[in-house]
Amino acid sequence: MKAIPPADSLEALYKGYHVWLLGWLRRRLDCPHNAADMAQDTFTRLLSAGAYVAPNEPRAFLATVARRLLLDRGRRQRLEQAYREELARHVEHMEQAPSAEQVMAAVQALDHIARALEAMTPRMRQVFVMRHLDGLSHGEIAAHFNVSTKTIQNDLVQALLQCHAAGGAL
């Protein structure tokens, strides 16, 4: 049986578990390039998270971080897909497609939103997504989290402030 490598530092975690994480991601993504990017994003997230605390279960820890990044990636892809679908609907009704400047502005806005989502707390991000992508009401979201609608409204205000801070007026 292979010895479990120590994970007492971020460097040791990387050296001991990067190959394992890469294999774990390859099985889920069916693309070695996307898996390599996601593995790198996982360690980048850990590097930017502040003081490192050695996990008791390094594989479970890395899998959890990677799974959350995969969820964020899925949300971003759904947002991009929604934009493409909306763009396609508008093209049907327009005599010409949007200009390159309009497309660039939309891509930049999506990038700002993605950065804003990454800067939000997990609940704030989920509240924002539930409201603006899933179309749930404040009351439905409040019931989901078992909090008041005022709390949800405050979370949404803070989320919009994060969006503003990430890219100016979207």
C-alpha positions, 0 to 999 in steps of 0.5 A: 500500500502506498504511503499517504504523502504529508500535507503540512504545507501548501507546497507539500499538498501540491507535490503530494496530491497534484497528480491525484487531483489531476486524475480526479478531474480528468475522470469528471471533465473528460478533457485533459486540458480543462482538468489541468486548468481546473487543478491549477485553479484549485491550487491558485484558490488555496494560495489566495485563501490566506493562511494555510491550515493542513487538512486532515483529509487532503484528498477530500479537501482538494476534491471539495475545493475543486467541486466548488470551482466546478460549480462556479464554472458551471454557473459561468457557462450557464450565464454565457449560454444564456447570453448566447441564446439571448443574442441569437434571439435578438439576431433573428429580429435584427437586420444585422448582428451586434457590432464587434464593440457591442459583443466586446462590451457584453463579454467584458460585462460577463467577465466583471460579473464572474469576478464579482461572483468570485468575490462574494460570500457563498450565501451571497453568491447563491442568493444572487444566482437564485434571484437573477438566474433562477428567477426566484422571489425574495420570499422563496429565497428567504424560505430556502435559507430560513431567513427574513426577506430583509436579510435576502434584500441586504444580501442582494444589495451587497451582491450588486455592490460587489458587481459595481466594484468588480467592473463599474456600472454594469 
